[in-house]
């Protein structure tokens, strides 16, 4: 979920990219796409009470907002250093490198 402050910062960055005089079209395209996505609205707010039961509460009460779908997370890839560390470990088969890379990506993205 994009906060109002983050949305404002993205808009300011987009304006800067548009006026920069360099070819920032890919960055500008990514920002436009992110800003075009509608912000997800919560369907309710819930709090866990002392009896262990989750109950809906008012917006001003402490609690957790509930959404229809979880907010999308941006994919996090491996840095060159992380790839080099995996490559430096002795592996006997290409499949072992693939498994090591898969495990590291899963760790970073879940």
C-alpha atoms as a printed R data frame, in Angstrom:
    type eleno elety resid chain resno       x       y       z
1   ATOM     1    CA   UNK     A     1   0.000   0.000   0.000
2   ATOM     2    CA   UNK     A     2   1.380   3.384  -0.999
3   ATOM     3    CA   UNK     A     3   1.078   6.024   1.694
4   ATOM     4    CA   UNK     A     4   0.122   9.607   0.877
5   ATOM     5    CA   UNK     A     5   3.640  10.747   1.752
6   ATOM     6    CA   UNK     A     6   5.208   8.123  -0.523
7   ATOM     7    CA   UNK     A     7   2.738   8.934  -3.297
8   ATOM     8    CA   UNK     A     8   3.674  12.657  -3.050
9   ATOM     9    CA   UNK     A     9   7.377  11.797  -3.150
10  ATOM    10    CA   UNK     A    10   6.866   9.602  -6.215
11  ATOM    11    CA   UNK     A    11   4.973  12.402  -7.966
12  ATOM    12    CA   UNK     A    12   7.777  14.863  -7.175
13  ATOM    13    CA   UNK     A    13  10.375  12.388  -8.453
14  ATOM    14    CA   UNK     A    14   8.363  11.882 -11.633
15  ATOM    15    CA   UNK     A    15   8.223  15.631 -12.258
16  ATOM    16    CA   UNK     A    16  11.984  15.832 -11.737
17  ATOM    17    CA   UNK     A    17  12.579  12.952 -14.147
18  ATOM    18    CA   UNK     A    18  10.370  14.585 -16.786
19  ATOM    19    CA   UNK     A    19  12.377  17.834 -16.556
20  ATOM    20    CA   UNK     A    20  15.835  16.296 -16.215
21  ATOM    21    CA   UNK     A    21  16.884  16.505 -19.860
22  ATOM    22    CA   UNK     A    22  18.264  12.958 -19.790
23  ATOM    23    CA   UNK     A    23  16.594   9.772 -20.904
24  ATOM    24    CA   UNK     A    24  14.814   8.736 -17.737
25  ATOM    25    CA   UNK     A    25  11.865   7.266 -19.632
26  ATOM    26    CA   UNK     A    26  12.067   3.789 -18.031
27  ATOM    27    CA   UNK     A    27  12.119   5.205 -14.485
28  ATOM    28    CA   UNK     A    28   9.329   7.608 -15.356
29  ATOM    29    CA   UNK     A    29   7.290   4.752 -16.876
30  ATOM    30    CA   UNK     A    30   7.695   2.634 -13.715
31  ATOM    31    CA   UNK     A    31   6.656   5.545 -11.484
32  ATOM    32    CA   UNK     A    32   3.637   6.312 -13.674
33  ATOM    33    CA   UNK     A    33   2.537   2.671 -13.541
34  ATOM    34    CA   UNK     A    34   2.852   2.569  -9.743
35  ATOM    35    CA   UNK     A    35   0.937   5.814  -9.348
36  ATOM    36    CA   UNK     A    36  -1.795   4.626 -11.719
37  ATOM    37    CA   UNK     A    37  -2.609   1.631  -9.533
38  ATOM    38    CA   UNK     A    38  -5.570   2.336  -7.287
39  ATOM    39    CA   UNK     A    39  -4.739   2.347  -3.619
40  ATOM    40    CA   UNK     A    40  -6.312  -0.593  -1.873
41  ATOM    41    CA   UNK     A    41  -8.993   0.331   0.639
42  ATOM    42    CA   UNK     A    42  -9.332  -1.678   3.859
43  ATOM    43    CA   UNK     A    43 -12.588  -3.576   4.353
44  ATOM    44    CA   UNK     A    44 -12.462  -3.189   8.134
45  ATOM    45    CA   UNK     A    45 -10.300  -2.804  11.206
46  ATOM    46    CA   UNK     A    46  -9.949  -5.554  13.771
47  ATOM    47    CA   UNK     A    47  -8.399  -5.944  17.198
48  ATOM    48    CA   UNK     A    48  -7.731  -8.996  19.360
49  ATOM    49    CA   UNK     A    49  -9.470  -8.657  22.708
50  ATOM    50    CA   UNK     A    50  -8.429 -10.148  26.049
51  ATOM    51    CA   UNK     A    51 -10.713 -13.149  25.467
52  ATOM    52    CA   UNK     A    52  -8.602 -14.009  22.393
53  ATOM    53    CA   UNK     A    53 -11.343 -13.188  19.903
54  ATOM    54    CA   UNK     A    54 -10.777 -10.814  16.978
55  ATOM    55    CA   UNK     A    55 -13.537  -8.236  16.711
56  ATOM    56    CA   UNK     A    56 -14.178  -5.335  14.384
57  ATOM    57    CA   UNK     A    57 -13.370  -1.949  15.914
58  ATOM    58    CA   UNK     A    58 -13.832   1.667  14.858
59  ATOM    59    CA   UNK     A    59 -11.281   3.374  12.628
60  ATOM    60    CA   UNK     A    60  -9.931   5.463  15.528
61  ATOM    61    CA   UNK     A    61  -9.358   2.400  17.753
62  ATOM    62    CA   UNK     A    62  -6.063   0.500  17.817
63  ATOM    63    CA   UNK     A    63  -6.060  -2.531  15.587
64  ATOM    64    CA   UNK     A    64  -5.100  -3.993  12.246
65  ATOM    65    CA   UNK     A    65  -6.678  -3.057   8.926
66  ATOM    66    CA   UNK     A    66  -8.034  -5.956   6.888
67  ATOM    67    CA   UNK     A    67  -7.668  -5.934   3.107
68  ATOM    68    CA   UNK     A    68  -9.277  -8.157   0.471
69  ATOM    69    CA   UNK     A    69  -5.865  -9.070  -0.935
70  ATOM    70    CA   UNK     A    70  -2.474  -8.611   0.681
71  ATOM    71    CA   UNK     A    71  -0.540  -5.598  -0.587
72  ATOM    72    CA   UNK     A    72   1.805  -6.531  -3.416
73  ATOM    73    CA   UNK     A    73   5.441  -6.605  -2.526
74  ATOM    74    CA   UNK     A    74   8.142  -5.604  -4.946
75  ATOM    75    CA   UNK     A    75  10.391  -8.493  -6.008
76  ATOM    76    CA   UNK     A    76  13.850  -8.351  -4.445
77  ATOM    77    CA   UNK     A    77  16.629  -9.853  -6.534
78  ATOM    78    CA   UNK     A    78  20.125 -10.848  -5.564
79  ATOM    79    CA   UNK     A    79  22.952  -8.345  -5.456
80  ATOM    80    CA   UNK     A    80  26.171  -9.064  -7.330
81  ATOM    81    CA   UNK     A    81  27.868  -9.754  -3.985
82  ATOM    82    CA   UNK     A    82  25.222 -12.334  -3.057
83  ATOM    83    CA   UNK     A    83  25.590 -14.059  -6.431
84  ATOM    84    CA   UNK     A    84  29.368 -14.094  -6.025
85  ATOM    85    CA   UNK     A    85  29.068 -15.593  -2.520
86  ATOM    86    CA   UNK     A    86  26.828 -18.380  -3.824
87  ATOM    87    CA   UNK     A    87  29.141 -18.974  -6.786
88  ATOM    88    CA   UNK     A    88  32.200 -19.078  -4.514
89  ATOM    89    CA   UNK     A    89  30.784 -21.948  -2.442
90  ATOM    90    CA   UNK     A    90  31.895 -25.333  -3.765
91  ATOM    91    CA   UNK     A    91  29.071 -27.019  -5.676
92  ATOM    92    CA   UNK     A    92  29.387 -30.262  -7.609
93  ATOM    93    CA   UNK     A    93  26.484 -29.737 -10.005
94  ATOM    94    CA   UNK     A    94  24.788 -26.818 -11.738
95  ATOM    95    CA   UNK     A    95  21.518 -27.876 -10.075
96  ATOM    96    CA   UNK     A    96  23.069 -27.199  -6.675
97  ATOM    97    CA   UNK     A    97  23.807 -23.603  -7.729
98  ATOM    98    CA   UNK     A    98  20.196 -23.258  -8.883
99  ATOM    99    CA   UNK     A    99  18.927 -24.582  -5.538
100 ATOM   100    CA   UNK     A   100  21.216 -22.210  -3.608
101 ATOM   101    CA   UNK     A   101  20.020 -19.231  -5.662
102 ATOM   102    CA   UNK     A   102  16.393 -20.302  -5.274
103 ATOM   103    CA   UNK     A   103  16.801 -20.604  -1.486
104 ATOM   104    CA   UNK     A   104  18.389 -17.150  -1.218
105 ATOM   105    CA   UNK     A   105  15.647 -15.550  -3.334
106 ATOM   106    CA   UNK     A   106  12.954 -17.260  -1.259
107 ATOM   107    CA   UNK     A   107  14.620 -15.965   1.933
108 ATOM   108    CA   UNK     A   108  14.618 -12.383   0.601
109 ATOM   109    CA   UNK     A   109  11.059 -12.443  -0.801
110 ATOM   110    CA   UNK     A   110   8.993 -14.222   1.848
